[in-house]
């Protein structure tokens, strides 16, 4: 994961974005946790808890707390949500995050391909209020948030957090990042294409 983190950081800096490094497997391996669940990461839970921290204004300590693992309520909460990711009602009640609904009563969800990162980041920042998103690719979950008046941010538990006050800069960063061979596993196995499936959430 160190190489993924480096690629993400370079993509951020090359496009004048801020970047904070994080690697879930570094933390998990350092503390020897997660082995009984098959040795993988807990990206779904980390992404949900990161969105919760953004909603509640506690995100400044998120990466530090997530790195503490055994002594960290953030990590324990992420692990719990990861184990119960199919039980959305449970973790939505736990965090206060709710799915945004369209006029027909369906949960708001869109898909974006590699060439559509500008449209993706525009959606993140298209209202004055904060917007929260879970972002899925095959076998992996990430998070994003933004508002018209503030930063747009993207969290990959395998790499870190990239952010900018300009949606276009984050779009360029993500385009560069997702083009890299180091994240080719994020592409669909059949079509070998990047397709982000993005679910919108709100607080309350």
TASUL-V20945 format. One record per residue. N is the residue number from 0. RES is the residue in one letter. PHI is phi in radians with two decimals (* if undefined). PSI is psi in whole degrees, 0 to 359 (* if undefined). OMEGA is omega in degrees with one decimal (* if undefined). Layout:
[[N,RES,PHI,PSI,OMEGA] [N,RES,PHI,PSI,OMEGA]]
This chain:
[[0,X,*,343,179.9] [1,X,-1.06,321,-179.9] [2,X,-1.18,320,176.5] [3,X,-1.05,316,179.5] [4,X,-1.07,318,179.2] [5,X,-1.11,317,179.3] [6,X,-1.10,317,179.6] [7,X,-1.11,316,179.0] [8,X,-1.07,314,179.5] [9,X,-1.08,319,179.0] [10,X,-1.10,321,178.8] [11,X,-1.15,310,-176.3] [12,X,-1.15,323,179.2] [13,X,-1.14,339,-178.8] [14,X,-2.01,24,173.8] [15,X,1.01,40,174.4] [16,X,-1.83,155,171.2] [17,X,-1.37,156,-178.2] [18,X,-2.59,136,172.7] [19,X,-2.19,123,-174.1] [20,X,-1.37,147,172.7] [21,X,-2.80,146,174.6] [22,X,-2.49,110,-174.7] [23,X,-1.04,323,-176.3] [24,X,-1.26,332,174.8] [25,X,-1.07,314,-179.9] [26,X,-1.16,316,-178.5] [27,X,-1.12,313,-178.5] [28,X,-1.17,324,-178.9] [29,X,-1.12,330,-176.7] [30,X,-1.88,0,174.8] [31,X,1.15,29,178.9] [32,X,-1.80,163,176.8] [33,X,1.49,356,-176.7] [34,X,-1.16,326,-177.8] [35,X,-1.29,348,177.4] [36,X,-1.73,15,174.7] [37,X,1.83,0,172.6] [38,X,1.47,7,179.9] [39,X,-1.62,187,-179.8] [40,X,-1.59,182,-179.4] [41,X,-2.20,46,-172.3] [42,X,-1.00,321,-178.6] [43,X,-1.06,310,-179.4] [44,X,-1.12,317,178.9] [45,X,-1.07,320,-179.1] [46,X,-1.16,318,177.9] [47,X,-1.11,314,-177.8] [48,X,-1.19,326,174.0] [49,X,-1.08,315,177.1] [50,X,-1.07,320,176.9] [51,X,-1.05,317,-179.7] [52,X,-1.15,325,176.1] [53,X,-1.15,317,-178.9] [54,X,-1.11,322,-175.1] [55,X,-1.64,0,177.0] [56,X,1.30,26,-179.2] [57,X,-2.01,18,-171.1] [58,X,-1.28,344,-177.1] [59,X,-1.07,332,-179.1] [60,X,-1.77,3,-171.7] [61,X,-1.04,306,-175.1] [62,X,-1.13,320,177.4] [63,X,-1.06,312,-178.1] [64,X,-1.16,322,179.6] [65,X,-1.13,331,179.3] [66,X,-1.35,344,-177.4] [67,X,-1.35,337,175.1] [68,X,0.97,267,-169.6] [69,X,-1.08,329,-178.6] [70,X,-1.79,12,-170.7] [71,X,-1.90,118,172.0] [72,X,-1.04,328,178.6] [73,X,-1.07,314,-178.7] [74,X,-1.20,318,179.5] [75,X,-1.08,319,178.8] [76,X,-1.14,319,178.2] [77,X,-1.10,318,-179.9] [78,X,-1.12,319,178.8] [79,X,-1.09,314,-179.4] [80,X,-1.18,321,176.8] [81,X,-1.02,316,-179.4] [82,X,-1.18,335,-176.8] [83,X,-2.01,30,-173.7] [84,X,-1.11,336,177.9] [85,X,-1.35,343,179.2] [86,X,-1.69,74,-174.7] [87,X,-1.08,324,-179.2] [88,X,-1.05,321,-179.7] [89,X,-1.08,307,-174.9] [90,X,-1.32,336,175.0] [91,X,-1.17,321,176.0] [92,X,-1.19,325,-179.7] [93,X,-1.17,320,-173.0] [94,X,-1.72,336,-174.2] [95,X,1.55,359,175.6] [96,X,-1.36,139,179.8] [97,X,-2.27,143,176.6] [98,X,-1.16,137,172.8] [99,X,-1.32,141,-175.6] [100,X,-2.00,148,174.9] [101,X,-1.54,181,-174.5] [102,X,-1.16,343,178.6] [103,X,-1.65,3,178.3] [104,X,1.48,11,177.3] [105,X,-1.66,151,178.1] [106,X,-1.16,136,-178.4] [107,X,-1.27,126,-179.1] [108,X,-2.64,139,176.6] [109,X,-2.38,162,173.6] [110,X,-2.11,146,-179.9] [111,X,-2.39,136,175.1] [112,X,-1.69,175,-174.6] [113,X,-0.95,321,-177.3] [114,X,-1.31,358,-173.8] [115,X,-2.00,25,-179.3] [116,X,-1.14,329,176.9] [117,X,-1.13,319,177.1] [118,X,-1.17,322,178.7] [119,X,-1.09,307,-177.7] [120,X,-1.21,333,174.1] [121,X,-1.13,322,177.5] [122,X,-1.15,323,178.9] [123,X,-1.05,327,-169.3] [124,X,-2.04,28,-171.6] [125,X,-1.61,6,176.0] [126,X,-2.45,162,-178.3] [127,X,-1.20,326,179.6] [128,X,-1.41,160,-179.7] [129,X,-1.19,142,-179.4] [130,X,-2.19,142,-173.6] [131,X,-2.22,140,-172.8] [132,X,-2.48,139,164.6] [133,X,-1.71,136,-174.7] [134,X,-2.12,121,-174.5] [135,X,-2.00,138,165.4] [136,X,-2.25,170,-177.4] [137,X,-0.95,117,175.3] [138,X,1.32,12,-175.6] [139,X,-2.68,146,178.6] [140,X,-2.26,141,178.7] [141,X,-2.29,179,-179.5] [142,X,-2.32,159,176.9] [143,X,-2.65,153,175.1] [144,X,-2.70,164,180.0] [145,X,3.10,171,173.7] [146,X,-2.73,163,-179.0] [147,X,-1.15,330,-174.6] [148,X,-1.69,354,-175.7] [149,X,-2.32,203,-178.1] [150,X,-1.33,155,163.8] [151,X,-1.87,136,-173.4] [152,X,-2.35,149,178.0] [153,X,-2.36,127,-177.6] [154,X,-2.02,119,170.6] [155,X,-1.94,114,-179.6] [156,X,-1.02,344,176.4] [157,X,-1.52,350,-173.7] [158,X,-2.38,316,-178.2] [159,X,2.48,202,-176.2] [160,X,-2.13,124,172.6] [161,X,-1.90,141,-178.5] [162,X,-2.61,158,177.8] [163,X,-2.80,154,171.0] [164,X,-1.36,351,-177.4] [165,X,-2.04,117,-179.4] [166,X,-1.03,326,-178.2] [167,X,-1.14,326,178.7] [168,X,-1.22,319,177.4] [169,X,-1.15,323,177.3] [170,X,-1.05,316,179.1] [171,X,-1.14,321,176.8] [172,X,-1.05,312,-177.7] [173,X,-1.18,323,176.1] [174,X,-1.04,313,178.7] [175,X,-1.08,316,-177.8] [176,X,-1.10,309,-174.6] [177,X,-1.28,348,173.6] [178,X,-1.36,342,-171.5] [179,X,-1.23,144,177.5] [180,X,-1.08,331,-176.5] [181,X,-1.12,339,178.8] [182,X,-2.02,26,-179.5] [183,X,-1.13,339,177.8] [184,X,-1.17,345,178.6] [185,X,-1.33,348,-178.1] [186,X,-1.42,156,178.3] [187,X,-1.17,135,-175.0] [188,X,-1.16,331,-176.4] [189,X,-1.43,311,-174.6] [190,X,-1.65,350,-177.7] [191,X,0.93,44,179.6] [192,X,-2.21,150,172.1] [193,X,-1.42,122,173.9] [194,X,-2.31,112,175.4] [195,X,-1.52,125,171.9] [196,X,-1.77,117,-167.9] [197,X,-2.04,122,177.9] [198,X,-1.83,134,-179.1] [199,X,-1.70,137,178.2] [200,X,-2.23,164,175.2] [201,X,-2.44,162,178.9] [202,X,-1.50,159,175.3] [203,X,1.93,*,*]]
